[in-house]
């Protein structure tokens, strides 16, 4: 599950999340670290996020974690990104 690919430059994630209850928190995780969080408090969220400080020479994985007001959680499949060497 997930995707693996090469990318030149910083990765940009286009996130579309629809909850069954209001989304209280959305996190972007890179290599086991939270790198972005937002608390939209609404049921639908469209967001574009660019990693301004990606690791330059190593493979990184990203996924999105969503928490709803009712306590339910959801995760995206990971994106494994290999930096494209120039």
C-alpha positions, -999 to +999 in steps of 0.1 A: +000+000+000+011+036-006+032+049-034+070+052-040+086+077-064+114+101-071+109+138-068+131+169-075+125+197-050+104+198-019+073+176-018+038+192-018+009+172-005-027+180-016-049+167+011-087+162+009-103+148+040-140+143+047-150+131+082-181+115+095-178+140+124-159+174+126-121+170+121-105+183+152-069+177+142-049+169+110-012+160+112+014+154+085+040+129+097+075+126+080+098+098+092+081+093+125+079+131+133+050+155+132+060+182+107+026+200+104-006+202+124-038+221+120-071+221+139-099+229+114-129+219+135-150+212+104-161+181+086-144+187+052-108+199+047-089+208+015-053+217+021-021+221+002+011+217+022+048+219+011+076+205+032+099+236+034+127+215+049+128+180+035+158+158+041+181+164+011+198+131+005+176+104+021+144+086+014+115+100+034+080+088+040+049+110+047+014+102+058-016+121+070-033+114+103-068+127+110-087+129+144-124+136+146-144+151+174-160+117+182-125+102+188-122+082+156-089+083+138-079+078+101-045+075+084-035+078+048-012+052+031+024+064+031+042+082+003+078+071+000+098+099-017+133+095-031+151+127-037+160+131-074+196+138-078+206+165-102 
